[in-house]
Amino acid sequence: MTQTQVDASTLYIVATPIGNLGDISQRALDILTQVDVIACEDTRYTQRLLSAFSIKNKTMSMHDHNERQRQEQIAALLQEGKSIALVSDAGTPLISDPGFHLVRHCRQLGLNVTPVPGACAAITALSCAGLPTDRFTFEGFLPSKSGARQAKLAELTNEPRTMVFYDAPRRAIDTIEDVVSVLGGERYLVIARELTKTFETIHSDTAEKLLAWLQQDPNQLKGEMVLIIEGHKVDPDAISPQIIDTLKLLLEELAPKKACAIAAKIHGVKKNALYDLALSIKGS
């Protein structure tokens, strides 16, 4: 396999394994070996990854608390012709990890930013969750405090897309209790824990049953966790105020059966669901 050559004045966004070191790509290894410096969330953590592949390269820290300062330094190095790789502790940088401000700054300066794709916990969990993937929303970390967490869940009560969250397993029970309280015990959930690692667990059930499962097994409250929540299912037979208004107008000129058929066609609902309502309107 031909070794990937790095380009000068380029910031590489390099995805790294989320657990299993075998998931790193050859391109990522080539980039990490050849760049002038590696910017990382935690130099000690990244050093373990580099050591596993016998990579000896310069590293510099870039985390939530120093990103604004580092972006100027990194941009200056890129303008001098240096090549730099950005990595997070695990997975794809910027996905609930530092890097957004740096990438935006570099792009605003016209500097080259190149992705080196690989593992991402959110997508990895979603791919095997068994929930709809044609449309989904990534919501990042839920708030750590119950009040704020419940408020966030309330905002998403009617979200029809599959919802993907990161959460700490140590507060998983509190989180699922809030899901039951706000979204209901029948909402379908998936917990994907320790993905690609020895104790990988992917468990799915209704919120109420999943809560009981967590309470019975303390081992599930360790490691890294992705929480996936089924989107709100819209009742196709729900009768909205708009449907009622349409039906009332049609009933002024048409028999109930015909009015229901036309209203159902306009609003995409079943006509049988409207018939009792039509008789009620006619009789009032």
Secondary structure, DSSP 8 states (H G I E B T S, - for coil): -------TTEEEEE-B-SS-GGGS-HHHHHHHHHSSEEEES-HHHHHHHHHHTT----EEE--TTTHHHHHHHHHHHHHTT--EEEE-SSBSTTSSSS-HHHHHHHHHTT-EEEEE----HHHHHHHTS-S--SSEEEEEE--SSHHHHHHHHHHTTT--SEEEEEE-GGGHHHHHHHHHHHH-TTSEEEEEESTTSTT-EEEEEEHHHHHHHHHH-GGGGSS-EEEEE------TT---HHHHHHHHHHHTTS-HHHHHHHHHHHHT--THHHHHHHHHHHH-
